[in-house]
Amino acid sequence: MTDDLQEARQRRERRKPVRPVGWSGSRLPSGAARSREARRVLERVDQAAERNHPAGYYAGKTPTPERITLALDWCDLYGPEVDRALGGEEPMVDEWESGVLVPTVADVQALSKLTGYAVKFFYMPPPPPLGNGWICGSGGCKPLGEEISRDGKCPACGQPAPEGARP
């Protein structure tokens, strides 16, 4: 009997101790590791709040009109069909894009489903403006920004820039 008891005690001592949840080791993480871990936790909390209570999460925030335009343009969605797909009438989406009307959270969620972009995308700050390049189209080439080539021609296709855009 004592041998069995002795064996059980030895097995228990050889076993790894169970650590409590959240235990990170014998010492606390360094400042950088601690702040990285805190950011990850806050990001998960933020994602959970957005997922579970979108109306409360986005309350007081305004979607960015430029982002609405970007998403619709990138998905090739134009015209009154977009308004109808979102349950509205023309010019509802045009007014969102111009900033005249502010879409509700439910409207942005429907827009998110239609375009495939996350709801959060529409609440991000506007993207930086395009610059120092050219847009070539059927109506000719137009420079983006201030820089125009010295000869006033598009470097991509060789067409001249419009009269008002030459250096």
WOQUI-V616467 format. One record per residue. N is the residue number from 1. PSI is psi as a letter, one per 30 degrees, with the letter a starting at -180 (999 if undefined). NEAR is the number of other C-alpha atoms within 10 Angstrom. Layout:
<<N/PSI/NEAR> <N/PSI/NEAR>>
//
This chain:
<<1/e/6> <2/e/7> <3/e/8> <4/e/9> <5/e/9> <6/e/11> <7/e/12> <8/e/11> <9/e/11> <10/e/11> <11/e/9> <12/e/11> <13/e/10> <14/f/8> <15/k/8> <16/k/7> <17/k/8> <18/k/6> <19/k/9> <20/l/7> <21/k/6> <22/f/6> <23/k/9> <24/g/10> <25/a/8> <26/f/6> <27/l/7> <28/k/10> <29/l/12> <30/l/9> <31/e/9> <32/e/9> <33/e/11> <34/e/12> <35/e/12> <36/e/12> <37/e/13> <38/e/12> <39/e/12> <40/e/12> <41/e/12> <42/e/12> <43/e/12> <44/e/12> <45/e/12> <46/e/12> <47/e/14> <48/e/13> <49/e/15> <50/e/16> <51/e/11> <52/e/10> <53/i/10> <54/e/17> <55/e/14> <56/e/12> <57/e/16> <58/g/17> <59/k/10> <60/f/7> <61/k/11> <62/k/16> <63/k/24> <64/j/21> <65/e/23> <66/e/17> <67/e/18> <68/e/24> <69/e/19> <70/e/15> <71/e/19> <72/e/18> <73/e/12> <74/f/9> <75/g/13> <76/h/9> <77/j/14> <78/l/13> <79/a/11> <80/f/16> <81/e/13> <82/e/20> <83/e/17> <84/e/13> <85/f/12> <86/g/19> <87/g/11> <88/a/14> <89/l/13> <90/k/13> <91/h/13> <92/e/19> <93/e/28> <94/e/19> <95/e/14> <96/e/18> <97/e/21> <98/f/14> <99/g/15> <100/e/12> <101/k/13> <102/k/18> <103/l/20> <104/l/14> <105/e/19> <106/e/13> <107/e/15> <108/e/21> <109/e/19> <110/e/16> <111/e/24> <112/e/18> <113/e/13> <114/e/16> <115/f/17> <116/g/11> <117/k/16> <118/l/13> <119/e/20> <120/e/15> <121/e/16> <122/f/23> <123/g/17> <124/l/14> <125/l/13> <126/k/15> <127/l/10> <128/l/6> <129/l/7> <130/l/9> <131/l/11> <132/h/11> <133/a/17> <134/k/20> <135/k/11> <136/k/15> <137/a/8> <138/f/5> <139/g/7> <140/a/13> <141/k/20> <142/k/20> <143/k/21> <144/k/15> <145/a/13> <146/e/11> <147/k/15> <148/k/20> <149/l/15> <150/e/8> <151/f/12> <152/g/18> <153/l/19> <154/k/20> <155/f/14> <156/e/11> <157/f/11> <158/f/11> <159/k/14> <160/l/17> <161/l/21> <162/l/14> <163/e/8> <164/f/6> <165/g/15> <166/l/17> <167/999/12>>
//
